[in-house]
C-alpha cells in the first residue's frame, strides 16, 4: 500500500498511533452498526451548519455513510435564516410571536419557494455529490404531512390566555408513511422540507423540529437526531448532560434548568419518545462528524433522551 502523502508532497508513512485510533474507532462502532442496521433515523438538519459549506459537505458524507452501512436516514431541514433574507430582499416585513413567524398568504408563498426550492435542492445536491441518491420532497408531496392551523396561546400582562393568529403556521396531524416506505425500499434518501397540506389544500409552514419529531414517531424511528447550534442539555453548572430519561427531562424543565428555546426542542423529543421513538438526541450540528460520534461511539456527542424504563447502552 502506498504511503499517505503530506501536504508538502513528502511520502512519510502515517503515524502508527493515528492508524490505531482509527482501527479502535471502527471496532468500537461494530455493535452499534449491528444494532442499527435496517433501522430508520430521522435527522433534523438546521442551524448555522447549513450555512457553512464545509460542514454541509461533512454532513452529506455522514448521511451517505449511514445509508451505506444499512441505516435508513430521513433528513428534515429547516431554513429560517434563508427565509428571512429572502423576505428582506422582497421587502416583506416579518413579525414573530414567541419565536414563530407570523405567516400570511404572501409570506407562505415565499416560505414554500425557499424551503421546497433553493434549500431543499442544495441539501439534495450535497448528498448526491457525496455519492448518495437523495430525493427532495416537501410535506405536501404525496400528502406526506397532513396539517392543520396551529392554535397558539400566550399570556397577556393580566395573565389571561389569548389565542394569537399566526396565519399559515401549522402543526402535523397525520404522516403518510407510504411515501417514506417507498423511498426507503428504493434505496433513496428522503430530504424533506417542513411544509404541510391542509384539508382544503392550503399550504402550512411547520416548524422543522416539530415536523421531524412527528415523522420520527410515525415511522417508529430508532433515533430522532436534532442538530442545533448548542451542545445539548446543560446542567446547572453549564456542563453537558450526556443522557437523561423523560422523567428527568420534565423535572429539569420544571426547575428551570432547561429553559428558553431549549424547552420546545426537549418537548419535541419527549413527544417523539412517547410516540415510539427509541431515543431522541439534541446535539451541536457544527461539530464535524457529530452524527457519527453520537451514533457509533460510547460517549456520544450530545444529550440523549430515553424512556424511563430503558437503560443506557448502544
BAFI-3210 file (N, C-alpha, C; in Angstrom, 3 decimals, decimal comma, padded with zeros to 6 digits):
// residues 314
n [1|2|3|4|5|6|7|8|9|10|11|12|13|14|15|16|17|18|19|20|21|22|23|24|25|26|27|28|29|30|31|32|33|34|35|36|37|38|39|40|41|42|43|44|45|46|47|48|49|50|51|52|53|54|55|56|57|58|59|60|61|62|63|64|65|66|67|68|69|70|71|72|73|74|75|76|77|78|79|80|81|82|83|84|85|86|87|88|89|90|91|92|93|94|95|96|97|98|99|100|101|102|103|104|105|106|107|108|109|110|111|112|113|114|115|116|117|118|119|120|121|122|123|124|125|126|127|128|129|130|131|132|133|134|135|136|137|138|139|140|141|142|143|144|145|146|147|148|149|150|151|152|153|154|155|156|157|158|159|160|161|162|163|164|165|166|167|168|169|170|171|172|173|174|175|176|177|178|179|180|181|182|183|184|185|186|187|188|189|190|191|192|193|194|195|196|197|198|199|200|201|202|203|204|205|206|207|208|209|210|211|212|213|214|215|216|217|218|219|220|221|222|223|224|225|226|227|228|229|230|231|232|233|234|235|236|237|238|239|240|241|242|243|244|245|246|247|248|249|250|251|252|253|254|255|256|257|258|259|260|261|262|263|264|265|266|267|268|269|270|271|272|273|274|275|276|277|278|279|280|281|282|283|284|285|286|287|288|289|290|291|292|293|294|295|296|297|298|299|300|301|302|303|304|305|306|307|308|309|310|311|312|313|314]
n.u [000,853|000,537|002,274|000,743|000,464|001,820|000,824|002,982|004,059|005,701|006,463|006,099|005,206|001,899|001,190|001,604|000,129|-002,060|-003,290|-003,946|-005,800|-007,833|-008,495|-009,400|-011,642|-013,298|-013,683|-014,999|-017,368|-018,722|-020,769|-022,851|-023,351|-024,339|-026,656|-028,204|-028,615|-030,749|-032,610|-034,513|-033,484|-034,329|-033,359|-033,022|-031,987|-030,390|-029,817|-026,645|-024,912|-025,951|-025,334|-022,632|-020,298|-018,297|-019,083|-021,565|-020,808|-019,499|-021,633|-023,287|-021,659|-021,652|-024,346|-024,564|-022,812|-024,222|-026,389|-025,000|-024,098|-026,359|-028,348|-031,372|-031,557|-033,543|-033,909|-034,845|-035,136|-034,459|-034,736|-035,012|-033,297|-032,609|-035,103|-035,797|-033,885|-034,659|-037,228|-036,551|-035,175|-037,290|-038,683|-040,660|-042,155|-041,515|-043,139|-042,749|-043,965|-043,407|-041,172|-042,164|-042,812|-045,118|-047,244|-048,518|-050,590|-048,962|-046,448|-046,290|-046,065|-043,478|-042,062|-042,561|-041,325|-038,626|-038,021|-038,917|-037,731|-034,928|-033,358|-033,949|-033,065|-030,375|-029,451|-030,076|-028,396|-025,859|-025,772|-026,032|-023,714|-021,890|-022,076|-024,450|-027,971|-030,190|-033,482|-035,513|-038,296|-041,382|-043,512|-045,955|-045,965|-047,357|-049,126|-047,670|-047,332|-050,056|-051,738|-052,854|-054,116|-052,085|-052,879|-052,096|-051,352|-050,874|-049,845|-051,290|-050,476|-052,148|-052,211|-053,882|-054,966|-054,477|-055,473|-053,425|-053,356|-051,509|-051,521|-050,673|-049,339|-048,680|-049,445|-048,500|-050,910|-051,218|-049,118|-048,098|-046,989|-046,500|-045,235|-042,604|-041,894|-041,821|-039,688|-037,587|-037,496|-036,553|-033,966|-033,359|-032,596|-034,609|-035,166|-036,621|-038,723|-040,174|-043,179|-046,744|-049,938|-053,228|-056,735|-058,210|-056,384|-054,587|-051,392|-049,190|-046,803|-044,481|-042,827|-039,515|-038,350|-040,641|-041,898|-039,969|-040,004|-042,640|-042,591|-040,620|-041,884|-044,062|-042,913|-041,698|-038,991|-035,572|-033,947|-034,316|-032,657|-031,614|-030,159|-028,560|-027,612|-026,358|-024,637|-026,206|-028,348|-027,720|-026,399|-026,917|-024,453|-023,472|-022,423|-022,382|-025,064|-025,077|-026,981|-030,423|-033,528|-037,059|-038,533|-036,615|-036,008|-038,408|-038,442|-036,185|-037,073|-039,174|-037,769|-036,333|-033,819|-033,633|-034,432|-035,900|-035,313|-034,590|-036,558|-038,882|-037,521|-036,721|-039,239|-040,283|-038,672|-039,520|-042,194|-041,759|-040,459|-042,503|-044,187|-043,107|-040,485|-037,227|-035,153|-034,194|-032,042|-030,341|-028,058|-024,960|-024,866|-022,708|-020,401|-017,851|-018,564|-020,308|-022,654|-021,757|-020,086|-021,923|-023,578|-021,959|-020,008|-019,002|-019,325|-020,757|-022,105|-023,869|-026,960|-028,847|-032,211|-034,182|-036,782|-038,217|-038,028|-035,958|-032,581|-029,217|-026,957|-025,796]
n.v [-001,201|002,214|004,891|007,458|010,716|013,820|017,296|018,704|017,218|015,096|011,615|010,342|007,734|007,170|008,169|005,719|005,572|007,128|005,598|003,380|004,477|005,001|002,393|001,352|002,950|002,130|-000,512|-000,140|000,834|-001,356|-002,917|-001,048|-000,625|-003,139|-003,217|-001,100|-001,569|-001,568|000,006|003,070|006,418|009,623|012,781|015,997|018,765|021,742|025,174|026,924|025,209|024,602|026,784|026,747|025,850|023,813|022,296|021,503|019,818|017,763|016,857|015,784|013,669|012,078|011,331|009,795|007,752|006,576|005,482|003,696|001,789|000,443|001,764|003,662|006,825|009,719|012,935|016,004|019,325|022,701|026,278|028,922|031,346|031,704|032,089|034,464|036,218|036,238|037,355|039,894|040,847|041,017|042,933|042,324|042,467|040,765|039,331|038,172|035,862|034,688|033,374|032,237|032,595|034,849|034,056|035,138|035,072|035,963|035,642|032,863|031,853|032,642|031,269|028,610|028,616|029,026|026,977|024,474|024,774|026,299|025,679|022,960|021,699|022,300|020,776|018,216|018,125|018,223|015,756|013,970|014,607|013,603|010,959|009,684|008,841|011,015|012,352|015,124|016,316|017,861|018,277|018,374|016,776|013,843|013,960|013,800|015,131|015,805|018,628|021,075|024,297|025,991|026,418|028,908|029,960|032,642|034,312|037,294|040,562|040,603|038,040|036,408|033,933|034,245|033,723|033,674|034,658|033,119|032,942|031,128|029,069|025,863|022,624|019,178|016,634|014,159|011,657|010,396|007,391|005,768|007,100|007,471|004,810|003,780|005,226|004,395|001,703|001,893|002,535|005,204|008,453|010,343|013,837|016,280|019,073|021,142|021,487|021,514|020,128|021,309|020,545|021,749|021,960|023,981|025,522|024,948|026,341|024,662|024,191|023,019|021,290|020,281|018,981|017,011|015,530|014,533|012,932|011,082|009,764|008,631|006,766|005,070|005,455|004,590|006,536|010,006|012,666|015,741|018,326|021,149|024,510|024,337|022,512|020,637|019,499|021,284|021,087|022,565|023,600|024,234|022,189|019,619|017,350|014,005|011,973|011,541|010,518|010,536|011,417|012,752|014,812|016,290|017,122|018,799|020,813|021,827|022,794|024,800|024,399|023,498|025,758|028,607|028,676|026,033|024,518|023,961|022,266|020,091|019,256|018,433|016,204|014,642|014,167|012,681|010,382|009,425|008,675|006,423|006,453|005,260|006,691|010,116|012,681|015,630|017,742|019,390|020,623|021,773|020,474|018,727|015,713|015,001|013,475|010,847|010,486|010,580|008,371|006,107|005,854|005,285|007,402|009,368|012,511|014,446|015,203|012,552|011,505|009,265|006,770|006,257|003,623|002,460|001,334|002,587|002,334|000,863]
n.w [000,000|-000,815|000,770|002,752|001,482|002,555|002,877|001,963|000,019|000,680|001,411|003,827|006,090|007,534|010,911|013,357|015,722|015,116|013,124|014,673|016,449|014,656|013,859|016,302|016,720|014,608|015,378|017,799|016,853|015,845|017,395|017,425|014,731|014,093|015,648|014,639|011,951|009,193|010,483|010,952|010,916|011,837|010,961|011,963|010,318|010,608|011,640|012,048|010,778|008,309|006,794|006,413|004,140|004,312|006,581|005,661|003,597|005,044|006,578|004,571|003,662|005,941|006,073|003,744|004,430|006,580|005,174|003,584|005,394|006,040|007,448|007,447|006,636|007,202|006,245|007,580|006,958|008,092|007,711|008,461|008,642|005,921|004,776|006,033|004,919|002,222|002,397|003,271|001,031|-000,734|000,465|002,330|005,355|008,422|011,230|014,522|016,930|020,014|018,973|016,669|013,235|011,987|009,426|006,606|003,586|001,439|002,542|003,032|000,489|-000,218|001,754|000,971|-001,533|-000,849|001,062|-000,132|-002,523|-003,140|-000,734|-000,175|-002,523|-002,462|-000,266|-001,189|-003,453|-002,257|-000,883|-003,001|-004,392|-002,647|-003,108|-002,590|-003,118|-003,193|-002,752|-003,103|-001,364|-000,298|002,587|001,418|-000,806|-002,056|000,031|002,375|004,883|006,605|007,719|010,152|011,095|013,397|016,729|018,726|021,941|024,203|027,201|028,458|029,852|031,965|032,740|031,310|029,074|025,643|022,341|019,545|016,205|013,855|011,183|008,295|009,722|010,731|012,242|012,416|011,727|010,688|009,336|006,271|005,911|003,719|001,622|002,571|003,015|000,433|-000,647|001,012|000,340|-002,219|-001,994|-001,778|-000,360|001,580|001,558|003,307|003,108|005,544|005,156|005,209|004,213|004,170|004,916|002,904|000,923|001,396|002,048|004,744|006,918|008,779|011,837|011,736|013,640|014,881|012,719|012,118|014,504|014,490|012,183|012,894|015,038|013,697|011,943|013,653|014,438|015,174|016,173|016,807|015,632|016,572|015,195|016,243|017,312|019,700|022,310|023,581|026,237|029,173|032,510|035,818|036,314|033,879|032,383|029,879|029,677|029,209|028,996|029,696|031,186|030,332|032,547|034,091|032,320|032,267|034,912|034,953|033,270|034,809|037,010|035,892|034,847|032,257|029,864|028,114|024,593|024,499|025,664|023,883|022,080|023,656|024,473|022,025|021,618|023,800|023,077|020,758|021,731|023,355|021,361|020,328|019,371|019,913|021,132|021,531|020,376|021,185|019,745|018,815|015,675|014,463|015,038|013,535|011,853|013,866|013,965|013,496|015,676|017,756|017,225|016,913|018,864|022,270|024,108|022,826|021,484|022,246|023,940|025,005|025,097|026,675|027,147|030,430|031,388|030,089|029,909|029,844|027,031|023,909]
ca.u [000,000|001,334|002,242|-000,072|001,279|001,531|000,551|004,217|004,471|006,554|005,847|006,246|004,061|001,020|001,543|001,041|-000,881|-003,249|-003,936|-004,503|-007,016|-008,864|-008,916|-010,178|-012,929|-014,085|-014,040|-015,992|-018,636|-019,334|-022,073|-023,860|-023,692|-025,164|-027,964|-028,971|-028,790|-032,136|-033,462|-034,688|-033,049|-034,825|-032,338|-033,387|-030,776|-030,647|-028,830|-025,546|-024,221|-026,476|-024,739|-021,186|-020,093|-017,511|-019,912|-022,599|-020,170|-019,280|-022,951|-023,716|-020,846|-022,115|-025,640|-024,292|-022,215|-025,297|-027,117|-024,111|-023,944|-027,631|-029,304|-032,223|-031,662|-034,557|-033,457|-035,829|-034,305|-035,067|-034,385|-035,463|-032,461|-032,707|-036,418|-035,713|-033,121|-035,460|-038,297|-035,938|-034,909|-038,563|-039,258|-041,832|-041,816|-041,887|-043,446|-042,589|-044,660|-042,796|-040,238|-042,853|-043,023|-046,478|-047,138|-049,715|-050,632|-047,774|-045,258|-046,223|-045,570|-042,020|-041,594|-042,570|-040,317|-037,283|-037,849|-039,059|-036,925|-033,480|-032,696|-034,125|-032,226|-028,981|-029,159|-030,100|-027,194|-024,693|-025,794|-025,742|-022,306|-021,110|-022,213|-025,752|-029,073|-031,176|-034,611|-036,093|-039,746|-041,934|-044,593|-047,141|-045,853|-047,971|-049,802|-046,776|-047,681|-051,345|-051,556|-053,938|-053,672|-051,587|-053,546|-051,039|-051,833|-049,863|-050,419|-051,209|-049,967|-053,124|-052,101|-055,019|-054,571|-055,008|-055,135|-052,787|-053,479|-050,202|-051,687|-050,475|-048,419|-049,443|-048,891|-048,860|-051,978|-051,084|-047,971|-048,342|-045,775|-046,311|-044,245|-041,263|-041,631|-041,454|-038,346|-036,632|-037,380|-035,848|-032,595|-033,175|-032,543|-035,555|-034,812|-037,981|-038,985|-041,256|-044,439|-047,860|-051,097|-054,452|-057,906|-058,655|-055,248|-053,744|-050,027|-048,850|-045,407|-044,367|-041,505|-038,770|-038,225|-041,937|-042,100|-039,066|-040,497|-043,850|-042,196|-039,902|-042,865|-044,914|-042,186|-041,062|-037,548|-034,673|-033,425|-034,578|-031,432|-031,901|-028,913|-028,841|-026,425|-025,876|-024,079|-027,240|-028,881|-026,674|-026,837|-026,855|-023,065|-023,108|-021,800|-023,266|-025,670|-024,992|-028,181|-031,470|-034,774|-038,132|-038,893|-035,581|-036,145|-039,530|-038,017|-035,261|-037,882|-039,900|-036,840|-035,726|-032,502|-033,915|-035,222|-035,829|-035,521|-034,334|-037,774|-039,624|-036,740|-036,829|-040,624|-040,402|-038,040|-040,403|-043,340|-041,313|-040,222|-043,824|-044,835|-042,483|-039,070|-036,452|-034,425|-034,009|-030,757|-030,100|-026,611|-024,449|-024,630|-021,474|-019,271|-017,581|-018,883|-021,004|-023,599|-021,043|-019,619|-023,065|-024,181|-021,058|-019,019|-019,589|-019,637|-021,677|-021,701|-024,947|-027,807|-029,832|-033,400|-034,782|-037,919|-037,819|-037,789|-034,817|-031,257|-028,256|-026,227|-025,856]
ca.v [000,000|003,431|005,735|008,670|011,898|015,033|018,459|019,223|016,316|014,018|010,295|009,721|006,881|007,721|007,910|004,432|005,806|007,634|004,449|002,540|005,133|004,784|000,990|001,188|003,604|001,240|-001,674|000,310|001,080|-002,599|-003,287|-000,067|-000,937|-004,342|-002,917|-000,124|-001,967|-001,709|000,907|004,409|007,560|010,906|013,769|017,381|019,464|023,180|025,980|027,512|024,182|024,642|027,901|026,559|024,876|022,661|021,471|020,903|018,701|016,681|016,318|014,953|012,447|011,253|010,771|008,736|006,646|005,889|004,671|002,653|000,731|-000,231|002,602|004,460|008,195|010,629|014,275|017,091|020,522|023,989|027,320|030,217|032,482|031,882|032,683|035,856|037,019|036,405|038,303|041,215|041,235|041,340|043,995|041,825|042,507|039,594|039,524|036,928|035,718|033,580|032,679|031,709|033,614|035,044|033,713|035,442|034,393|036,334|035,072|031,405|031,573|032,773|030,154|027,400|028,765|028,885|025,668|023,361|025,063|026,502|024,950|021,524|021,211|022,390|019,611|017,055|018,154|017,872|014,311|013,280|014,842|012,735|009,569|009,129|009,071|011,744|012,917|016,199|016,436|018,630|017,569|018,393|015,727|012,591|014,192|013,266|015,734|016,453|019,625|021,993|025,589|025,917|027,264|029,364|030,768|033,319|035,035|038,747|041,152|040,282|036,599|035,790|033,266|034,864|032,991|034,545|034,156|033,090|032,775|029,789|028,255|024,660|021,512|017,908|015,823|012,800|011,419|009,309|006,565|005,093|007,852|007,174|003,385|003,598|005,773|003,516|000,477|002,154|002,896|006,653|009,182|011,451|015,136|016,791|020,455|021,051|022,101|020,596|020,437|021,311|019,858|022,424|022,089|025,123|025,230|025,384|026,378|023,883|024,208|021,829|020,368|019,635|018,064|015,867|014,716|013,827|011,892|010,047|008,980|007,894|005,642|004,258|005,588|004,225|007,779|011,344|013,435|017,172|019,076|022,522|025,342|024,178|021,180|019,754|019,957|021,582|021,067|023,874|024,072|024,535|021,028|018,840|016,129|013,065|011,144|011,680|009,885|011,504|011,986|013,719|015,966|017,103|017,749|019,884|021,907|022,400|023,507|025,907|024,049|023,591|026,981|029,342|027,966|024,601|023,839|023,304|021,173|018,945|018,779|017,675|014,905|013,887|013,717|011,631|009,170|008,930|008,128|005,163|006,580|004,647|007,741|011,358|013,292|017,036|017,853|020,527|020,270|022,399|019,586|017,867|014,296|014,816|012,357|009,574|010,417|010,282|007,073|004,967|005,843|005,035|008,618|010,204|013,899|015,347|014,737|011,558|011,421|007,940|006,458|005,997|002,217|001,952|001,516|003,132|001,353|001,144]
ca.w [000,000|-000,890|001,965|002,614|001,199|003,298|002,031|001,380|-001,054|001,163|001,411|005,135|006,424|008,564|012,293|013,778|016,753|014,441|012,493|015,734|016,920|013,634|013,939|017,532|016,499|013,767|016,185|018,781|016,164|015,377|017,982|017,039|013,342|014,099|016,230|013,878|010,557|008,797|011,238|010,403|011,719|011,347|011,309|011,706|009,899|010,595|012,337|011,291|009,984|006,952|006,074|006,329|003,060|004,740|007,449|004,813|002,887|006,002|006,905|003,446|003,671|007,053|005,691|002,769|005,176|007,294|004,192|003,094|006,400|006,259|008,170|006,563|007,134|006,673|006,595|007,597|007,102|008,386|006,745|008,940|008,217|004,469|004,523|006,467|003,949|001,012|002,701|003,296|-000,364|-001,366|001,293|003,047|006,769|009,215|012,636|015,266|018,208|020,755|018,100|015,491|012,224|011,503|008,003|005,831|002,288|000,662|003,183|002,884|-000,859|-000,160|002,573|000,148|-002,575|-000,275|001,699|-001,074|-003,702|-003,028|000,361|-000,364|-003,606|-002,019|000,570|-002,089|-004,289|-001,427|-000,623|-004,264|-004,705|-001,756|-003,540|-002,253|-004,044|-002,412|-003,476|-002,325|-001,364|000,803|003,259|000,564|-001,820|-001,634|001,318|003,408|006,166|006,722|008,769|010,479|011,602|014,766|017,710|019,626|023,044|025,005|028,328|028,429|031,097|033,019|032,945|030,646|027,847|024,434|021,128|018,556|014,841|013,205|009,741|007,734|010,515|011,016|013,021|011,773|012,302|010,153|008,460|005,319|005,910|002,440|000,842|003,090|002,813|-000,972|-000,845|001,697|-000,437|-003,478|-001,614|-001,863|000,904|001,510|002,141|003,425|003,503|006,526|004,768|005,328|003,394|004,952|004,380|001,684|000,023|001,720|002,483|006,087|007,332|010,010|012,470|011,291|014,770|015,060|011,597|012,289|015,609|014,066|011,232|013,645|015,771|012,773|011,328|014,693|014,235|016,262|016,722|016,292|015,835|016,434|015,037|016,638|017,490|021,076|022,537|024,109|027,517|030,148|033,906|036,476|036,264|032,500|031,750|029,027|030,219|028,089|028,868|030,701|030,785|030,147|033,841|034,453|031,438|032,745|036,163|034,622|032,746|035,935|037,882|035,161|034,306|030,822|029,761|026,857|023,344|024,633|026,116|022,799|021,490|024,556|024,421|020,779|021,878|024,697|022,281|019,843|022,524|023,757|020,159|019,949|019,022|020,992|021,834|020,786|020,719|020,859|019,635|018,060|014,289|013,978|015,342|012,379|012,015|015,135|013,847|013,649|017,059|018,624|016,953|016,848|019,939|023,585|024,856|022,081|021,238|022,609|025,042|024,598|025,934|026,540|028,042|031,801|031,680|029,324|030,473|028,885|026,245|022,475]
c.u [000,877|001,191|001,418|000,830|000,855|001,295|001,806|004,784|005,355|005,768|006,008|005,010|003,188|001,514|000,847|-000,045|-002,186|-004,021|-004,590|-005,786|-008,163|-009,397|-009,775|-011,569|-013,842|-014,554|-015,127|-017,364|-019,391|-020,670|-023,182|-024,305|-024,616|-026,569|-028,831|-029,207|-030,274|-033,099|-033,505|-034,239|-033,599|-033,900|-032,825|-032,104|-031,096|-029,540|-027,722|-024,779|-024,686|-025,815|-023,243|-020,900|-019,321|-018,324|-021,026|-022,046|-019,971|-020,600|-023,421|-022,954|-021,316|-023,452|-025,448|-023,690|-023,288|-026,067|-026,283|-023,997|-025,294|-028,654|-030,109|-032,359|-032,784|-034,179|-034,633|-035,051|-035,135|-034,695|-034,826|-034,620|-032,566|-034,053|-036,400|-034,983|-033,927|-036,590|-037,764|-035,672|-036,182|-039,325|-040,607|-041,459|-042,328|-042,170|-043,338|-043,378|-044,099|-041,910|-040,856|-043,136|-044,506|-046,441|-048,455|-049,612|-049,397|-046,523|-045,165|-045,777|-044,048|-041,419|-041,519|-041,489|-038,919|-037,069|-037,866|-038,222|-035,447|-032,830|-032,768|-033,182|-030,734|-028,590|-029,114|-028,819|-025,956|-024,634|-025,473|-024,279|-021,408|-021,272|-023,534|-026,756|-030,204|-032,284|-035,282|-037,597|-040,152|-043,034|-045,884|-047,138|-046,420|-048,734|-048,978|-047,124|-049,044|-051,287|-052,841|-053,325|-053,258|-052,343|-052,513|-051,614|-050,658|-050,560|-050,227|-050,625|-050,891|-053,171|-053,310|-054,528|-055,251|-054,541|-054,605|-052,895|-052,123|-050,308|-051,489|-049,312|-049,207|-048,739|-049,338|-050,017|-051,897|-049,880|-048,284|-047,062|-045,473|-045,237|-042,828|-040,911|-041,175|-040,033|-037,294|-036,416|-036,635|-034,413|-032,316|-033,198|-033,515|-034,998|-036,097|-037,994|-040,224|-042,475|-045,536|-049,013|-052,356|-055,594|-058,361|-057,507|-054,342|-052,382|-049,798|-047,339|-045,303|-042,946|-040,772|-038,576|-039,512|-042,193|-041,235|-039,549|-041,717|-043,524|-041,501|-040,876|-043,688|-044,219|-041,526|-039,554|-036,758|-034,131|-034,050|-033,349|-031,722|-030,578|-029,207|-027,544|-025,913|-025,455|-025,139|-027,807|-027,726|-027,243|-026,660|-025,437|-022,593|-022,425|-022,838|-023,760|-025,758|-026,258|-029,137|-032,686|-035,878|-038,538|-037,883|-035,683|-037,268|-039,182|-037,104|-035,997|-038,593|-039,015|-036,158|-034,334|-032,551|-034,856|-035,134|-036,117|-035,241|-035,602|-038,542|-038,853|-036,843|-038,246|-040,892|-039,811|-038,924|-041,610|-042,947|-041,098|-041,549|-044,542|-044,170|-041,043|-038,238|-035,678|-034,302|-032,741|-030,746|-028,595|-026,230|-024,115|-023,369|-020,242|-019,030|-017,807|-019,580|-021,993|-022,920|-020,537|-020,745|-023,542|-023,244|-019,935|-019,727|-020,068|-020,575|-021,184|-022,781|-025,690|-028,844|-030,971|-034,086|-036,038|-037,392|-037,363|-036,549|-033,510|-030,341|-027,547|-026,343|-027,253]
c.v [001,235|004,240|006,973|009,869|013,066|016,176|018,974|018,297|015,177|012,722|009,586|008,888|007,527|007,347|006,632|004,608|006,291|006,496|003,545|003,143|004,926|003,363|000,753|001,797|002,727|000,019|-001,322|000,486|-000,197|-002,926|-002,319|-000,306|-002,147|-004,047|-002,063|-000,503|-002,196|-000,782|002,291|005,465|008,834|011,997|015,159|018,169|020,949|023,928|026,466|026,496|024,210|025,743|027,809|025,487|023,633|021,731|020,791|019,699|017,506|016,029|015,367|013,635|011,508|010,596|009,617|007,519|005,873|004,969|003,478|001,499|000,122|000,529|003,413|005,882|008,958|012,024|015,245|018,372|021,755|025,005|028,708|031,399|032,757|032,504|034,161|036,744|037,255|037,407|039,733|041,721|041,679|042,416|043,584|041,718|041,256|040,001|038,174|036,996|034,484|032,723|032,094|032,838|033,676|034,953|034,000|034,782|034,705|035,661|033,576|031,013|031,652|031,619|028,876|027,455|028,497|027,477|024,526|023,556|025,107|025,629|023,452|020,979|021,333|021,155|018,343|016,987|017,759|016,365|013,535|013,436|013,959|011,255|008,922|009,334|009,705|012,258|013,939|016,266|017,414|017,811|017,561|017,250|014,412|012,713|013,630|013,808|016,424|017,398|020,405|023,270|025,453|026,906|027,662|030,291|031,419|034,103|036,534|039,243|040,858|038,788|035,846|035,169|033,922|034,066|033,979|033,893|034,266|032,920|031,333|029,054|027,047|023,689|020,213|017,232|014,380|012,727|010,217|008,491|005,940|005,789|007,481|005,703|003,114|004,083|004,886|002,239|000,657|002,626|004,393|007,275|010,354|012,699|015,962|018,249|020,460|021,902|021,058|021,042|020,310|020,607|020,447|022,665|023,255|024,665|025,774|025,309|025,693|023,997|022,908|020,822|019,573|018,612|016,820|014,948|013,909|012,688|010,743|009,153|008,101|006,668|004,738|004,274|005,112|005,466|008,976|012,163|014,909|017,928|020,559|023,325|025,325|022,732|020,166|020,348|020,143|021,516|022,451|024,451|024,398|023,391|020,231|017,599|015,123|012,246|011,420|010,892|010,940|012,171|013,046|014,981|016,879|017,806|018,939|021,079|022,613|023,228|024,688|025,624|024,039|024,773|027,554|028,475|026,484|023,845|023,215|022,176|019,914|018,382|018,006|016,283|014,038|013,349|012,568|010,312|008,561|008,272|006,855|005,244|006,066|005,673|008,947|012,033|014,755|017,236|019,028|020,092|020,866|021,547|018,682|016,394|014,011|013,668|011,016|009,404|010,019|008,850|005,904|004,991|005,749|006,313|009,559|011,631|014,901|014,819|013,771|011,530|010,099|007,822|006,072|004,566|001,664|002,240|002,058|002,012|001,682|001,022]
c.w [000,000|000,377|001,695|002,422|002,058|002,326|001,354|000,314|-000,594|001,251|002,747|005,458|007,494|009,948|012,762|014,829|016,140|013,782|013,528|016,287|015,933|013,707|015,178|017,386|015,665|014,551|017,197|018,138|015,839|016,040|017,620|015,595|013,270|014,613|015,312|012,420|010,254|009,514|010,587|011,408|011,081|011,873|010,945|011,493|009,807|011,300|011,426|010,450|008,536|006,123|005,891|005,275|003,493|005,635|006,655|004,057|003,817|006,400|005,809|003,414|004,781|006,725|004,705|003,466|005,936|006,347|003,746|004,080|006,790|007,063|007,149|007,120|006,435|007,160|006,511|007,856|007,457|007,320|007,159|008,486|006,721|004,091|004,882|005,469|002,671|001,238|002,745|001,882|-001,065|-000,597|001,881|004,522|007,482|010,654|013,331|016,567|018,895|019,852|016,847|014,513|011,827|009,976|007,292|004,456|001,443|001,215|002,961|001,481|-000,913|000,635|001,745|-000,927|-002,031|000,275|000,683|-002,324|-003,389|-001,958|000,137|-001,424|-003,284|-001,213|-000,288|-002,913|-003,511|-001,193|-001,888|-004,661|-003,853|-002,092|-003,191|-003,368|-003,248|-003,307|-002,569|-002,480|-000,265|001,451|002,477|-000,444|-001,292|-000,333|002,474|004,785|006,037|007,920|009,024|011,037|013,063|015,651|018,761|020,683|023,774|026,096|028,162|029,743|032,271|033,310|032,382|029,343|026,638|023,228|020,089|017,182|014,140|011,696|009,329|008,411|010,989|011,931|012,372|012,490|011,813|009,219|007,574|005,172|004,557|001,607|001,274|002,907|001,380|-001,222|-000,186|000,907|-001,739|-003,240|-001,774|-000,470|000,806|002,202|002,126|003,863|004,388|006,175|004,906|004,460|004,249|004,258|003,052|000,702|000,309|002,235|003,878|006,298|008,687|010,548|012,151|012,416|014,943|013,955|011,755|013,397|015,228|013,104|011,955|014,410|014,858|012,189|012,362|014,596|015,450|016,955|016,021|016,641|015,552|016,387|015,236|016,684|018,927|021,278|022,943|025,377|028,493|031,556|034,528|036,483|034,862|031,778|030,961|029,761|029,078|027,907|030,020|030,234|030,763|031,455|034,278|033,598|031,908|034,052|035,892|034,012|033,895|036,850|037,198|034,637|032,780|030,639|028,349|025,652|023,413|025,028|024,957|022,135|022,351|024,522|023,132|020,949|022,772|023,949|021,357|020,577|022,963|022,592|019,663|019,499|020,192|021,796|020,924|021,287|020,280|020,856|018,757|016,637|013,709|014,270|014,138|012,704|013,347|015,103|014,103|015,078|018,000|018,451|017,171|017,874|021,280|024,255|024,126|021,931|021,613|023,816|024,495|025,604|025,643|027,405|029,408|032,028|031,001|030,051|029,403|028,183|024,781|021,930]
res [x|x|x|x|x|x|x|x|x|x|x|x|x|x|x|x|x|x|x|x|x|x|x|x|x|x|x|x|x|x|x|x|x|x|x|x|x|x|x|x|x|x|x|x|x|x|x|x|x|x|x|x|x|x|x|x|x|x|x|x|x|x|x|x|x|x|x|x|x|x|x|x|x|x|x|x|x|x|x|x|x|x|x|x|x|x|x|x|x|x|x|x|x|x|x|x|x|x|x|x|x|x|x|x|x|x|x|x|x|x|x|x|x|x|x|x|x|x|x|x|x|x|x|x|x|x|x|x|x|x|x|x|x|x|x|x|x|x|x|x|x|x|x|x|x|x|x|x|x|x|x|x|x|x|x|x|x|x|x|x|x|x|x|x|x|x|x|x|x|x|x|x|x|x|x|x|x|x|x|x|x|x|x|x|x|x|x|x|x|x|x|x|x|x|x|x|x|x|x|x|x|x|x|x|x|x|x|x|x|x|x|x|x|x|x|x|x|x|x|x|x|x|x|x|x|x|x|x|x|x|x|x|x|x|x|x|x|x|x|x|x|x|x|x|x|x|x|x|x|x|x|x|x|x|x|x|x|x|x|x|x|x|x|x|x|x|x|x|x|x|x|x|x|x|x|x|x|x|x|x|x|x|x|x|x|x|x|x|x|x|x|x|x|x|x|x|x|x|x|x|x|x|x|x|x|x|x|x|x|x|x|x|x|x]
***
